[in-house]
Amino acid sequence: MLKKRIIPCFDIKEGRVVKGINFLGLRDAGNPVEMASVYAENGADELVFLDITATLENRKTLTDLVGKIAGKINIPFTVGGGINSVEDAARIIEAGADKISINSSALKKPELIREIANEFGSQAVVVAIDTKYKNGEWMVFSNGGTISTIWKALDWAKEAEKLGAGEILLTSMNNDGTKNGFAIDITNQVSESVNIPIIASGGAGTMEHFEKVFTQTKATAALAASVFHYGEIEITALKNYLKTKNIAIR
C-alpha cells in the first residue's frame, strides 16, 4: 500500500507565494525560496509550485525561480503553469523539477499528456484538474478556474490516465481556501475510478480533514497551502496525528 503524502502548494504570482479563497482574493504569503527550504526541513513529502497566472498572462513558467527552489530542497518537486509543449516541460525539468503539472494546455490539446509522458515517463506527468460543482455535476474548468469546459471531472480523469498521466492533482474550486474540508465525494469518485495516484486539494482546515480524506477516499496524497503557509498546521505535528489514527504516512 502506498504511504500517504503531505504536500504544501505554492501558488506563485509575480515571484511571490499567494493564497486566495475559491481562486479569488489573492494575498501574499511569502518568499517561495525561503519557504521551500523550511518545508523540506520540516517533513514535507513533496512540493508543488503552480505559476497561477502564466496561462492567463500567456507566458512561460518562471524558470529561474524553479532553479532557485530546486537548489534548496531534496524532496520531489512538481512545477506547473504555462507548460504548452514538450520543450516547455524539458526546460522546467532541466531547471530542477522532478515532475511537471499541466492543466489548461492538456484540456486544449489532450495529446500533450502522451507526448510529455513518452519523453519523460508517466511518473513525471501530473494532470491538474480544477473542478467545480454546478448544476448537479462536477465540471472541469481551465485557465485558472476562469473558463468552463465540456468535461466532467470523472471523465477527464479517466481520459488523462489513458493518455499517460502518472498522477492527478484534483482541486475542488468550491472548497478551495474555505478550510471546511476536502471535497470527499468527487475525490472518492475519481480515486475509485482510476489506477494512478490522486492528490486531494482544496479545503484543508484541520488535521481531521486530512484524516477524513485519507480514510474516506483512496487519495494517496493531500495538498494544502494557507494552513501550512500561515502556521495553522505544522507538518510534523500533522504526520504524528495521522500516525495515531493508524494512517500509513511517509
LOFI-366827 format. One line per 8 residues: number of its first residue (from 1); their letters; for each residue x, y negated, z of N, C-alpha, C, CB. Coordinates in steps of 0.05 Angstrom, whole numbers, plus 5000, padded with zeros to 4 digits. Glycine has a CB too. Example, Ala and Ser with C-alpha at 12.3 -4.5 7.8 and 13.67 -1.06 7.14 Angstrom:
REM LOFI-366827
1) AS) 5264:5114:5156:5246:5090:5156:5264:5066:5156:5226:5089:5181 ~ 5257:5045:5142:5273:5021:5143:5258:4999:5157:5282:5012:5114
//
This chain:
REM LOFI-366827
1) MLKKRIIP) 5017:5024:5000:5000:5000:5000:5017:4975:5000:4981:5000:5024 ~ 5010:4956:4983:5025:4931:4982:5022:4915:5008:5016:4913:4958 ~ 5044:4906:5019:5042:4889:5043:5032:4862:5035:5069:4887:5058 ~ 5016:4850:5052:5004:4824:5045:5025:4801:5046:4981:4818:5064 ~ 5021:4782:5029:5040:4759:5027:5026:4733:5035:5052:4757:4999 ~ 5041:4716:5047:5032:4689:5054:5048:4669:5037:5036:4683:5085 ~ 5033:4652:5022:5046:4635:5002:5037:4606:5005:5039:4645:4974 ~ 5056:4588:5012:5049:4560:5011:5049:4550:4982:5070:4543:5028
9) CFDIKEGR) 5032:4531:4976:5030:4520:4949:5036:4490:4949:5002:4525:4938 ~ 5053:4482:4930:5059:4454:4926:5043:4445:4901:5089:4449:4923 ~ 5024:4427:4905:5012:4413:4883:5029:4388:4879:4981:4406:4888 ~ 5042:4385:4856:5061:4364:4851:5049:4342:4833:5087:4375:4839 ~ 5052:4318:4842:5044:4295:4825:5066:4273:4829:5015:4284:4833 ~ 5077:4265:4806:5098:4244:4807:5121:4252:4826:5086:4217:4816 ~ 5127:4278:4826:5150:4287:4842:5146:4291:4871:5172:4269:4838 ~ 5121:4287:4880:5114:4290:4909:5093:4312:4912:5104:4263:4920
17) VVKGINFL) 5093:4324:4936:5072:4343:4943:5047:4328:4951:5081:4363:4966 ~ 5024:4335:4938:4999:4322:4945:4978:4343:4951:4990:4304:4921 ~ 4956:4334:4964:4934:4352:4970:4908:4337:4971:4939:4368:4997 ~ 4887:4349:4960:4861:4337:4960:4839:4356:4969:4854:4326:4932 ~ 4815:4349:4964:4792:4366:4970:4775:4370:4945:4774:4354:4994 ~ 4769:4395:4938:4754:4402:4913:4768:4389:4889:4725:4391:4915 ~ 4795:4389:4890:4812:4379:4868:4812:4349:4866:4803:4391:4842 ~ 4800:4334:4885:4798:4305:4883:4810:4292:4908:4768:4296:4880
25) GLRDAGNP) 4814:4266:4907:4823:4250:4931:4850:4259:4940:4803:4253:4953 ~ 4870:4259:4923:4897:4269:4930:4911:4250:4949:4913:4272:4904 ~ 4925:4262:4969:4941:4245:4987:4969:4258:4990:4928:4241:5014 ~ 4988:4241:4996:5016:4250:4997:5021:4270:5020:5035:4226:4999 ~ 5036:4291:5015:5043:4310:5036:5073:4313:5040:5030:4336:5030 ~ 5089:4301:5023:5118:4303:5029:5136:4308:5005:5122:4324:5048 ~ 5162:4311:5012:5183:4316:4992:5185:4346:4987:5210:4305:5002 ~ 5181:4355:4962:5180:4384:4956:5206:4399:4962:5172:4388:4928
33) VEMASVYA) 5229:4385:4957:5254:4399:4961:5259:4405:4991:5278:4383:4949 ~ 5254:4385:5007:5257:4388:5036:5237:4409:5047:5254:4361:5051 ~ 5212:4407:5038:5191:4425:5047:5197:4454:5039:5164:4416:5037 ~ 5206:4458:5015:5212:4485:5005:5233:4498:5023:5222:4484:4976 ~ 5254:4483:5030:5275:4494:5046:5265:4503:5074:5297:4473:5050 ~ 5247:4487:5085:5236:4493:5112:5218:4518:5110:5219:4469:5123 ~ 5201:4520:5089:5184:4543:5085:5200:4569:5082:5166:4539:5061 ~ 5222:4568:5066:5238:4591:5062:5250:4601:5088:5260:4585:5041
41) ENGADELV) 5258:4582:5105:5270:4589:5131:5249:4599:5151:5284:4565:5143 ~ 5224:4591:5148:5203:4597:5167:5184:4619:5160:5187:4572:5173 ~ 5192:4636:5141:5177:4661:5137:5158:4662:5114:5163:4667:5161 ~ 5157:4641:5097:5140:4643:5073:5150:4665:5055:5140:4615:5057 ~ 5132:4681:5044:5140:4703:5027:5146:4694:4998:5118:4724:5026 ~ 5133:4674:4989:5137:4663:4963:5130:4634:4964:5120:4678:4941 ~ 5135:4620:4942:5128:4592:4939:5116:4588:4912:5153:4573:4943 ~ 5093:4573:4911:5081:4566:4885:5082:4536:4881:5051:4576:4884
49) FLDITATL) 5091:4528:4858:5095:4499:4851:5077:4494:4827:5126:4492:4845 ~ 5057:4477:4829:5040:4471:4807:5041:4441:4801:5010:4479:4814 ~ 5051:4435:4777:5053:4407:4768:5025:4400:4758:5075:4403:4745 ~ 5008:4390:4776:4979:4390:4771:4970:4370:4750:4965:4384:4796 ~ 4987:4350:4744:4979:4331:4723:4993:4334:4697:4983:4302:4734 ~ 5010:4355:4694:5025:4359:4669:5006:4363:4645:5044:4383:4672 ~ 4985:4380:4649:4967:4384:4627:4951:4359:4621:4948:4408:4633 ~ 4940:4347:4642:4924:4323:4638:4940:4300:4624:4913:4313:4665
57) ENRKTLTD) 4966:4299:4631:4983:4278:4620:4998:4287:4595:5003:4268:4641 ~ 4992:4312:4586:5003:4323:4562:5033:4321:4562:4991:4308:4537 ~ 5046:4332:4583:5075:4331:4584:5085:4358:4596:5086:4307:4601 ~ 5110:4361:4596:5123:4386:4606:5126:4385:4637:5150:4391:4593 ~ 5130:4408:4648:5135:4410:4677:5161:4396:4685:5136:4440:4686 ~ 5163:4387:4710:5186:4373:4719:5210:4392:4724:5180:4357:4746 ~ 5225:4398:4702:5246:4419:4704:5267:4412:4724:5258:4422:4676 ~ 5276:4387:4726:5297:4380:4745:5289:4387:4773:5304:4350:4742
65) LVGKIAGK) 5264:4380:4780:5254:4385:4807:5253:4415:4812:5226:4373:4810 ~ 5245:4431:4792:5244:4460:4795:5272:4470:4802:5234:4474:4768 ~ 5293:4460:4788:5320:4468:4793:5329:4461:4821:5339:4455:4773 ~ 5322:4437:4830:5330:4429:4858:5317:4447:4879:5321:4400:4863 ~ 5292:4454:4875:5278:4471:4894:5290:4499:4894:5247:4472:4889 ~ 5294:4510:4869:5305:4537:4867:5332:4539:4881:5308:4545:4837 ~ 5347:4518:4880:5373:4518:4893:5373:4518:4923:5389:4494:4884 ~ 5349:4513:4935:5346:4511:4964:5333:4536:4976:5330:4487:4971
73) INIPFTVG) 5322:4553:4960:5306:4576:4971:5316:4603:4961:5277:4573:4964 ~ 5309:4624:4976:5318:4651:4969:5293:4669:4969:5339:4661:4989 ~ 5270:4658:4963:5245:4673:4961:5234:4670:4933:5225:4665:4983 ~ 5217:4689:4924:5205:4686:4898:5191:4659:4894:5185:4709:4893 ~ 5193:4648:4870:5185:4621:4864:5169:4621:4838:5210:4602:4863 ~ 5144:4613:4840:5126:4612:4816:5121:4583:4809:5099:4627:4821 ~ 5124:4577:4783:5120:4549:4774:5099:4548:4752:5147:4537:4764 ~ 5081:4528:4754:5061:4524:4733:5056:4495:4727:5035:4538:4741
81) GGINSVED) 5044:4490:4704:5037:4462:4696:5051:4455:4670:5045:4443:4718 ~ 5035:4451:4649:5046:4442:4624:5062:4463:4609:5064:4419:4629 ~ 5059:4489:4615:5073:4510:4601:5055:4520:4578:5081:4534:4620 ~ 5063:4513:4553:5047:4518:4530:5059:4538:4510:5040:4493:4516 ~ 5083:4547:4516:5097:4565:4497:5117:4582:4511:5111:4548:4475 ~ 5128:4602:4496:5149:4619:4507:5174:4602:4513:5156:4642:4487 ~ 5178:4581:4497:5201:4564:4501:5199:4548:4527:5204:4544:4477 ~ 5174:4538:4532:5169:4524:4557:5175:4543:4581:5140:4514:4558
89) AARIIEAG) 5165:4568:4579:5169:4587:4600:5198:4593:4604:5154:4614:4594 ~ 5213:4595:4582:5242:4601:4584:5256:4578:4599:5254:4605:4556 ~ 5249:4554:4593:5261:4530:4605:5257:4531:4635:5249:4504:4593 ~ 5233:4538:4644:5227:4539:4673:5241:4562:4687:5196:4542:4677 ~ 5243:4585:4673:5257:4608:4685:5287:4602:4687:5251:4634:4669 ~ 5297:4590:4666:5326:4582:4666:5332:4562:4689:5334:4570:4639 ~ 5312:4545:4695:5315:4525:4716:5315:4538:4744:5294:4504:4715 ~ 5306:4564:4746:5307:4578:4771:5281:4591:4781:5315:4559:4792
97) ADKISINS) 5259:4588:4765:5234:4601:4773:5236:4631:4769:5210:4589:4758 ~ 5222:4646:4786:5221:4676:4782:5196:4683:4765:5219:4690:4810 ~ 5175:4667:4768:5151:4673:4753:5140:4646:4742:5129:4687:4770 ~ 5124:4648:4721:5111:4624:4711:5081:4628:4714:5119:4617:4682 ~ 5067:4606:4719:5038:4607:4721:5026:4591:4698:5029:4595:4749 ~ 5007:4604:4684:4994:4590:4662:4964:4590:4667:5000:4603:4635 ~ 4951:4569:4659:4922:4565:4665:4908:4555:4640:4917:4546:4688 ~ 4908:4529:4636:4895:4517:4613:4906:4527:4586:4897:4486:4614
105) SALKKPEL) 4933:4530:4585:4945:4538:4559:4936:4567:4552:4976:4537:4562 ~ 4932:4584:4572:4923:4611:4567:4894:4612:4558:4927:4629:4592 ~ 4878:4594:4569:4850:4592:4560:4848:4582:4532:4834:4573:4579 ~ 4866:4564:4525:4866:4553:4498:4877:4573:4478:4884:4527:4497 ~ 4897:4589:4487:4910:4609:4469:4916:4634:4486:4936:4597:4456 ~ 4896:4652:4489:4900:4675:4506:4924:4692:4498:4875:4693:4504 ~ 4932:4692:4472:4954:4708:4463:4980:4699:4477:4957:4705:4433 ~ 4981:4675:4487:5005:4665:4501:5012:4683:4525:5000:4636:4511
113) IREIANEF) 4992:4695:4538:4997:4713:4560:5014:4736:4551:4970:4724:4573 ~ 5006:4748:4528:5021:4771:4517:5049:4763:4508:5005:4783:4494 ~ 5051:4739:4495:5077:4730:4485:5097:4727:4508:5073:4704:4470 ~ 5088:4714:4530:5107:4710:4552:5113:4736:4566:5095:4689:4572 ~ 5093:4753:4569:5097:4779:4582:5117:4796:4565:5071:4795:4585 ~ 5115:4795:4539:5133:4810:4522:5162:4800:4525:5124:4808:4492 ~ 5165:4774:4529:5191:4762:4531:5204:4767:4558:5190:4732:4525 ~ 5188:4764:4580:5200:4764:4607:5189:4786:4625:5194:4737:4620
121) GSQAVVVA) 5170:4801:4615:5158:4822:4632:5132:4812:4645:5178:4833:4652 ~ 5113:4830:4649:5088:4822:4661:5092:4811:4689:5069:4846:4662 ~ 5112:4821:4703:5117:4813:4731:5123:4783:4733:5140:4829:4743 ~ 5130:4771:4710:5137:4742:4710:5113:4724:4702:5160:4737:4691 ~ 5090:4737:4696:5067:4721:4686:5044:4721:4706:5058:4733:4659 ~ 5039:4698:4718:5016:4694:4736:4995:4678:4720:5025:4680:4763 ~ 4971:4689:4718:4950:4673:4705:4933:4660:4728:4932:4691:4687 ~ 4933:4634:4728:4918:4619:4748:4890:4615:4738:4931:4592:4755
129) IDTKYKNG) 4870:4621:4755:4842:4617:4747:4829:4598:4767:4827:4645:4747 ~ 4820:4575:4757:4805:4556:4774:4776:4561:4769:4813:4526:4768 ~ 4761:4570:4789:4733:4577:4785:4714:4562:4803:4730:4607:4789 ~ 4691:4556:4792:4671:4541:4807:4644:4555:4805:4669:4511:4797 ~ 4630:4556:4827:4604:4569:4828:4583:4548:4819:4597:4580:4856 ~ 4571:4554:4795:4550:4536:4786:4529:4552:4771:4562:4514:4768 ~ 4504:4545:4775:4481:4558:4762:4482:4589:4766:4480:4552:4733 ~ 4490:4597:4790:4489:4626:4797:4512:4642:4786:4464:4637:4787
137) EWMVFSNG) 4533:4629:4775:4556:4644:4764:4582:4630:4772:4554:4645:4733 ~ 4602:4647:4775:4629:4636:4780:4642:4632:4752:4647:4655:4798 ~ 4644:4606:4744:4654:4599:4718:4683:4589:4720:4636:4578:4705 ~ 4697:4591:4697:4725:4583:4696:4727:4554:4685:4742:4602:4678 ~ 4744:4538:4698:4749:4511:4689:4779:4508:4682:4742:4491:4712 ~ 4783:4489:4663:4811:4484:4654:4818:4455:4659:4814:4491:4624 ~ 4843:4448:4651:4853:4420:4654:4850:4409:4682:4839:4403:4634 ~ 4861:4424:4702:4860:4414:4729:4832:4414:4740:4872:4387:4732
145) GTISTIWK) 4815:4432:4731:4788:4434:4741:4769:4414:4729:4787:4431:4770 ~ 4777:4400:4707:4760:4378:4696:4743:4387:4673:4778:4356:4687 ~ 4749:4410:4660:4734:4418:4636:4723:4446:4641:4752:4418:4611 ~ 4696:4449:4637:4684:4476:4640:4689:4492:4615:4653:4473:4646 ~ 4692:4518:4618:4696:4536:4595:4672:4555:4593:4723:4552:4598 ~ 4673:4572:4573:4652:4592:4569:4657:4618:4585:4649:4599:4539 ~ 4680:4619:4598:4688:4644:4612:4676:4646:4640:4718:4646:4613 ~ 4666:4670:4646:4660:4677:4674:4687:4686:4686:4637:4699:4676
153) ALDWAKEA) 4690:4680:4712:4716:4686:4725:4723:4716:4723:4715:4678:4754 ~ 4704:4733:4728:4709:4762:4727:4718:4771:4700:4683:4777:4736 ~ 4704:4762:4679:4711:4770:4652:4739:4760:4644:4690:4759:4632 ~ 4745:4735:4651:4771:4724:4644:4794:4738:4659:4772:4693:4650 ~ 4789:4745:4684:4809:4760:4699:4815:4787:4685:4800:4765:4728 ~ 4795:4801:4677:4798:4826:4663:4814:4822:4637:4771:4840:4657 ~ 4806:4801:4622:4820:4796:4597:4849:4789:4601:4806:4772:4582 ~ 4855:4773:4622:4883:4766:4628:4899:4791:4634:4883:4746:4652
161) EKLGAGEI) 4888:4809:4649:4902:4834:4656:4908:4850:4630:4886:4851:4675 ~ 4887:4852:4613:4890:4866:4588:4912:4855:4570:4863:4866:4572 ~ 4915:4828:4571:4935:4815:4554:4964:4816:4566:4927:4786:4550 ~ 4966:4825:4591:4993:4829:4602:5000:4813:4627:5012:4823:4582 ~ 4980:4799:4638:4986:4784:4663:4994:4804:4685:4961:4768:4672 ~ 5013:4796:4701:5022:4813:4723:5009:4807:4749:5052:4811:4726 ~ 4995:4784:4750:4983:4775:4775:4963:4753:4769:5005:4764:4795 ~ 4943:4750:4786:4923:4729:4783:4922:4711:4808:4895:4740:4777
169) LLTSMNND) 4924:4685:4803:4921:4665:4825:4893:4654:4822:4943:4642:4823 ~ 4875:4663:4840:4847:4657:4838:4839:4635:4858:4830:4682:4843 ~ 4833:4611:4848:4826:4588:4865:4796:4582:4862:4843:4564:4858 ~ 4783:4581:4885:4755:4572:4886:4755:4542:4889:4739:4585:4909 ~ 4745:4528:4868:4744:4499:4869:4724:4490:4890:4736:4488:4842 ~ 4703:4506:4895:4683:4498:4915:4695:4498:4943:4659:4518:4915 ~ 4714:4516:4948:4726:4519:4974:4751:4502:4978:4732:4548:4980 ~ 4764:4494:4956:4790:4481:4956:4790:4457:4975:4798:4472:4928
177) GTKNGFAI) 4809:4458:4995:4813:4436:5013:4792:4432:5035:4815:4411:4998 ~ 4771:4449:5035:4749:4446:5054:4756:4457:5081:4724:4459:5043 ~ 4775:4476:5082:4782:4491:5107:4759:4506:5119:4792:4471:5128 ~ 4740:4514:5101:4717:4530:5110:4720:4560:5104:4691:4520:5097 ~ 4744:4568:5095:4749:4596:5089:4750:4601:5059:4727:4613:5101 ~ 4763:4623:5052:4766:4631:5024:4738:4640:5013:4786:4654:5021 ~ 4736:4640:4986:4711:4649:4973:4712:4679:4972:4708:4636:4944 ~ 4702:4692:4992:4704:4721:4995:4690:4736:4972:4692:4730:5022
185) DITNQVSE) 4667:4726:4964:4651:4741:4944:4666:4744:4917:4625:4727:4939 ~ 4675:4722:4906:4688:4724:4880:4716:4736:4882:4691:4696:4867 ~ 4730:4731:4905:4756:4744:4909:4753:4774:4910:4769:4733:4935 ~ 4732:4783:4923:4726:4812:4925:4719:4823:4898:4703:4817:4945 ~ 4702:4809:4883:4694:4819:4857:4718:4823:4838:4674:4800:4844 ~ 4735:4802:4838:4758:4803:4820:4778:4824:4829:4771:4775:4818 ~ 4784:4824:4855:4804:4843:4865:4795:4872:4862:4811:4837:4894 ~ 4769:4877:4862:4758:4904:4858:4759:4912:4828:4730:4906:4869
193) SVNIPIIA) 4760:4892:4810:4756:4898:4782:4782:4899:4765:4738:4877:4770 ~ 4804:4890:4777:4829:4892:4762:4850:4907:4779:4840:4863:4756 ~ 4871:4916:4765:4891:4932:4779:4917:4917:4784:4897:4957:4763 ~ 4916:4891:4781:4940:4875:4786:4935:4858:4812:4947:4856:4762 ~ 4957:4849:4825:4953:4834:4850:4937:4809:4846:4980:4828:4862 ~ 4921:4802:4866:4906:4778:4867:4916:4760:4890:4875:4784:4870 ~ 4922:4735:4884:4928:4715:4904:4902:4699:4909:4952:4696:4896 ~ 4892:4700:4933:4868:4685:4940:4876:4656:4947:4853:4698:4964
201) SGGAGTME) 4861:4637:4936:4868:4609:4941:4843:4592:4943:4886:4599:4917 ~ 4845:4572:4961:4823:4553:4964:4807:4557:4989:4805:4553:4940 ~ 4810:4540:5009:4792:4541:5032:4804:4549:5059:4771:4558:5027 ~ 4830:4556:5060:4842:4566:5085:4841:4543:5106:4870:4575:5081 ~ 4831:4550:5129:4830:4530:5151:4838:4541:5178:4802:4519:5153 ~ 4836:4568:5181:4843:4580:5206:4857:4607:5201:4818:4585:5224 ~ 4870:4618:5221:4883:4644:5218:4862:4665:5212:4899:4651:5244 ~ 4838:4662:5224:4816:4681:5219:4809:4683:5189:4792:4674:5236
209) HFEKVFTQ) 4811:4660:5176:4805:4660:5147:4824:4679:5131:4806:4632:5135 ~ 4849:4679:5139:4869:4697:5126:4862:4726:5133:4898:4690:5136 ~ 4856:4731:5158:4848:4758:5167:4824:4768:5150:4841:4758:5197 ~ 4804:4750:5147:4780:4757:5133:4785:4764:5103:4759:4735:5134 ~ 4801:4748:5090:4806:4752:5062:4822:4778:5058:4821:4729:5049 ~ 4839:4785:5077:4855:4810:5074:4839:4835:5082:4879:4808:5092 ~ 4819:4832:5099:4803:4855:5108:4778:4859:5092:4797:4853:5137 ~ 4768:4838:5079:4742:4840:5065:4746:4840:5035:4724:4817:5073
217) TKATAALA) 4771:4836:5025:4776:4838:4996:4802:4853:4992:4778:4809:4983 ~ 4808:4859:4967:4833:4873:4961:4856:4853:4954:4829:4893:4939 ~ 4852:4827:4959:4873:4808:4954:4898:4816:4967:4864:4779:4963 ~ 4921:4814:4953:4946:4822:4965:4962:4798:4975:4963:4838:4944 ~ 4953:4774:4969:4966:4750:4979:4946:4729:4984:4988:4741:4959 ~ 4952:4710:5002:4935:4687:5008:4952:4662:5006:4920:4689:5035 ~ 4942:4643:4992:4956:4618:4987:4942:4595:5001:4959:4612:4957 ~ 4958:4577:5012:4946:4553:5024:4965:4530:5022:4939:4559:5054
225) ASVFHYGE) 4954:4506:5026:4970:4482:5023:4969:4465:5048:4961:4466:4998 ~ 4947:4450:5051:4946:4430:5072:4950:4441:5100:4919:4415:5071 ~ 4939:4464:5106:4942:4475:5134:4971:4480:5140:4925:4501:5137 ~ 4987:4487:5120:5016:4491:5124:5030:4464:5123:5027:4510:5103 ~ 5024:4447:5103:5039:4422:5100:5036:4404:5124:5028:4408:5075 ~ 5012:4403:5136:5007:4385:5158:5011:4398:5186:4979:4373:5156 ~ 5022:4422:5186:5029:4435:5211:5006:4447:5227:5044:4416:5228 ~ 4983:4450:5214:4959:4461:5228:4962:4491:5234:4934:4455:5213
233) IEITALKN) 4975:4505:5215:4981:4533:5219:5011:4537:5213:4963:4551:5200 ~ 5024:4551:5231:5053:4556:5227:5055:4585:5217:5069:4553:5254 ~ 5071:4589:5196:5071:4614:5182:5080:4638:5199:5090:4613:5158 ~ 5100:4634:5216:5109:4656:5234:5086:4664:5253:5134:4648:5250 ~ 5073:4644:5264:5050:4649:5282:5028:4664:5267:5040:4623:5295 ~ 5023:4655:5243:5002:4668:5227:5008:4697:5222:4998:4653:5200 ~ 5033:4703:5215:5041:4731:5210:5039:4748:5235:5070:4732:5199 ~ 5047:4736:5257:5045:4751:5283:5015:4757:5289:5058:4735:5306
241) YLKTKNIA) 4998:4737:5284:4969:4741:5289:4959:4764:5271:4954:4715:5283 ~ 4966:4763:5245:4956:4784:5227:4966:4812:5235:4964:4777:5198 ~ 4990:4813:5245:5001:4839:5254:4984:4850:5277:5030:4836:5262 ~ 4975:4832:5295:4958:4841:5317:4931:4852:5308:4954:4818:5338 ~ 4924:4845:5283:4898:4854:5271:4903:4879:5254:4885:4832:5255 ~ 4928:4890:5257:4935:4914:5241:4935:4910:5211:4917:4937:5248 ~ 4942:4886:5203:4945:4880:5174:4974:4882:5167:4933:4851:5167 ~ 4981:4899:5148:5008:4902:5139:5018:4877:5125:5012:4927:5121
249) IR) 5037:4864:5138:5046:4838:5128:5076:4839:5123:5039:4815:5148 ~ 5086:4824:5104:5115:4825:5098:5131:4813:5121:5121:4808:5072
//
